[in-house]
Amino acid sequence: MLDDPFEAVKKAASDSQSRGDLPGAISILERALASTETKFSVWKGMARTQLARLYWSAGELPFALSVCEQAIRECVGVGSTAALSDAHLLRANLLWHLGHTSASDAALDDAWSAAETIEKIGDRLLFKSFVLFAQGQFESCLTILSAVLQGATLSQYESGVRQNRFAIAALCALYLGRPAEALELARRSHRVQPSITSCELLALAHSQQNLWDAALYWRLQQLELAEKDATSAQIANAQASVAQAFTLQGRCTDALDLLDAAEKIAPGNKEAGRVRFHVYLALGRTDEALALWEADLDEERTEELPWVRERAGERLYRRALVANYQEDFAAALVFAEQAQETAIPVLRAGRVFTLISVLIGLGRLDDAESVLGMVKKEHFSEAVYLQVGFHVASAGLLMVRERWLEAIESLKTGLRLAAQTIDAAMLWTHLGDCYEKLGHTDAARLAWTNATKTNVESHWVQKAQDRLEAE
């Protein structure tokens, strides 16, 4: 068992941090470490690692790295391999943020080596899974975590990682495009202890299956938990998450109101800015979306670890979306291809539909069809939102080739999956266009009317209304 002093100090520091008193949390740990006469101890190394995390949260990355390296020396001094693996993982994270890629990779190797020597099999597997996740090896990480979840017991880390092992496994399943598996894992994480993280995972798992009402419910639960016991930045992040759920349901005014509230309590909040970008696109306000993208200049590195590349990839993807909306297809192609190179599997599958749209815009129809064929082989059948994207892209290609009847069938399939979302407004509008091309005026008007009745705030609704008025 861990020493009682560490548990008491850890709880006091965590409570102080959750109240938004980061300096107070740092002070608690520093006083406890200063009062300890023993040069090396397990709890001292772990407390020092926690202190490094707090300095990281405070934005003092170089000092956090120095504290973390001291924690590593303390863990080595007492031979605590699990605590050592944890400290090496933190060091890898800090080095990555400071731009030291090679050193970060080496730190991950050190974390793996430390994990290999952990005596208890449950702890050993668990810390190996942490390293694999950090390296972006999600399938291997999930395999190891499955062994842990199915019976390998944990020792002194049981209370600290019980929820995390479910949460990381759920995140791996989401990244691999397996929302049903992710949903069950997220539920198990939530049963252990309801948290902001477990609510977010439940929302993401429902979103991948286009269960938007359930996703919104869990986003609201996430916000409720944040408002009870979190920092202003965490509350703003939760508000941005709810705003994102509103946007997917076409409730753009509600989303903007919530984003205004988020930016009021946490000015410059990045999550709020990213969600606002997508709200502007949904409303057809591409110039404002582009201005937001240009203001976001802190995610330029691409040659980094998987999660860093992903943030850079998300930024490239947003730029591709704007260029595509503005019909600057040459620029859009460059950004879309770069975003594909940096994305994790399930996001790569989702973003490929923008790449297909760009290829169609450039008249490269055979290339677009080839990419679409590869998407079909990716086997992301569980992720309903990807199925919708597939049918939208397929219909777009068929429409350009004037294969109207086949396009209609693809659009109808997409509508059966899309529910009452912004996607539905787009699908109905395109369906009306196909009927119009076939000379089926009444069917076209009905489809456009259905687009206007989706009750979503989207430029697609306005396009459908314009078509009705032009008749």
Secondary structure, 3 states (H helix, E strand, C coil): CCCHHHHHHHHHHHHHHHCCCHHHHHHHHHHHHHCCCCCCCHHHHHHHHHHHHHHHHCCCHHHHHHHHHHHHHHHHHHCCHHHHHHHHHHHHHHHHHCCCHHHHHHHHHHHHHHHHCCCCHHHHHHHHHHHHHHCCCHHHHHHHHHHHHCCCCCCCCHHHHHHHHHHHHHHHHHHCCCHHHHHHHHHHHHHHCCCHHHHHHHHHHHHHCCCHHHHHHHHHHHHHHHHHHCCHHHHHHHHHHHHHHHHHCCCHHHHHHHHHHHHHHCCCCHHHHHHHHHHHHHCCCHHHHHHHHHHCCCCCCCCCCHHHHHHHHHHHHHHHHHHHHCCCHHHHHHHHHHHHHHCCHHHHHHHHHHHHHHHHHCCCHHHHHHHHHHHHCCCCCCCHHHHHHHHHHHHHHHHHCCCHHHHHHHHHHHHHHHCCCHHHHHHHHHHHHHHHHCCCHHHHHHHHHHHHCCCCCCHHHHHHHHHHHHC
